[in-house]
Amino acid sequence: MRDGACFLAGQPILLAQPLAGRGPALLMLRPERLRLLSADSAATMNRLAGHITGVVYQGDSILLQIALRGGIMVPVRIASTGTIPTVGETVTLGLAPEDAFILDAEGAAA
C-alpha cells in the first residue's frame, strides 16, 4: 500500500472497493482466481507479467508457480484441459478487481 493505492510487483492493482484504512495491509490472492491472459483479454483485468518456475499436475487442475518482478512468487491454479504450460514460459496473469482482497496487518478484512 502506498498513497492510498495497492501495488504488487510494482504494478498498481485495481480494487473493486476503495481502501478503507491506512497503515500496513496485505493483498490476498487466491490461486484459482488468477488467470493466464491472452493478448485480447479484457482491459479491466489487473495484469501482471511473470514466468513459470514450476508446474505440478494435480489431476483436474495444474498448480503453476509464477515468478513476478522483484522475485515475488505467486501460485496459480488452472484447469488441466488444453495445452499444459512449461517451466520458463513467459505469461501474463489476470486478476479481476473484485478478486483482490485486502487484509489488515492482523489478517482481518480491511
C-alpha positions in Angstrom: 0.0 0.0 0.0 1.3 3.4 -0.9 -0.5 6.7 -1.1 -3.9 5.0 -0.7 -3.2 2.6 -3.5 -2.4 -1.1 -3.7 0.7 -2.4 -5.6 2.0 -5.8 -6.5 5.4 -6.3 -8.1 5.5 -2.6 -8.8 2.1 -2.7 -10.7 -0.9 -0.8 -9.4 -3.8 -3.1 -8.5 -7.3 -2.0 -9.3 -9.7 -2.8 -6.4 -13.5 -3.3 -6.5 -13.8 -1.2 -3.3 -11.6 1.8 -2.3 -9.1 1.2 0.5 -10.9 1.8 3.8 -8.0 2.4 6.2 -4.3 3.3 6.3 -1.3 1.5 7.7 0.1 -1.9 6.9 -2.1 -4.1 4.8 -1.9 -7.4 2.9 -3.1 -8.3 -0.6 -4.6 -11.8 -0.5 -4.5 -13.7 -3.8 -6.5 -16.9 -4.4 -4.6 -19.2 -6.8 -7.9 -20.2 -8.5 -8.8 -16.6 -9.1 -5.7 -15.7 -11.1 -5.9 -16.4 -14.8 -3.5 -16.8 -17.6 -4.3 -14.0 -20.1 -4.1 -13.9 -23.8 -3.3 -10.7 -25.7 -7.0 -10.0 -26.4 -8.2 -10.3 -22.7 -10.4 -7.7 -21.1 -8.7 -4.4 -20.3 -10.5 -4.2 -16.9 -8.3 -7.0 -15.5 -5.2 -6.3 -13.5 -2.2 -7.6 -15.5 1.0 -9.0 -14.0 3.9 -10.2 -16.1 5.9 -13.2 -14.9 7.5 -16.5 -15.9 6.7 -20.1 -14.9 9.1 -21.6 -12.4 7.1 -24.8 -11.5 4.3 -26.9 -12.9 2.5 -29.5 -10.8 -0.1 -31.7 -12.4 -2.9 -32.4 -9.8 -5.5 -34.4 -11.8 -8.3 -32.0 -12.6 -6.0 -28.9 -12.2 -2.5 -27.7 -12.6 -0.7 -25.7 -10.0 1.8 -23.2 -11.5 4.4 -21.3 -9.6 4.9 -17.9 -11.2 7.8 -15.5 -10.5 6.8 -11.9 -10.8 9.0 -8.8 -10.9 11.1 -8.4 -7.8 11.1 -12.2 -7.1 7.6 -12.3 -5.8 6.3 -15.9 -6.1 2.6 -16.4 -6.9 0.7 -19.8 -7.1 -1.8 -20.1 -9.9 -4.3 -22.9 -10.3 -5.7 -23.6 -13.8 -7.8 -26.4 -15.3 -5.8 -29.3 -16.7 -7.5 -29.1 -20.1 -5.7 -28.0 -23.2 -2.1 -27.2 -23.5 0.0 -27.5 -20.3 2.3 -24.5 -19.8 6.0 -25.2 -19.4 8.7 -24.0 -17.0 10.4 -20.9 -18.3 7.4 -19.8 -20.3 6.6 -16.0 -20.0 3.0 -15.4 -19.0 0.6 -12.5 -18.2 -1.6 -13.1 -15.2 -5.0 -11.5 -14.8 -6.8 -10.6 -11.6 -10.3 -9.1 -11.6 -10.6 -6.1 -9.2 -13.3 -8.0 -7.3 -10.9 -10.8 -6.6 -8.2 -8.6 -5.0 -8.8 -9.0 -1.2 -7.2 -6.5 1.2 -6.5 -7.6 4.7 -5.2 -5.5 7.6 -1.9 -6.4 9.3 -3.7 -8.8 11.6 -5.4 -10.7 8.7 -8.9 -9.2 9.0 -10.7 -7.8 6.0 -9.8 -4.2 5.6 
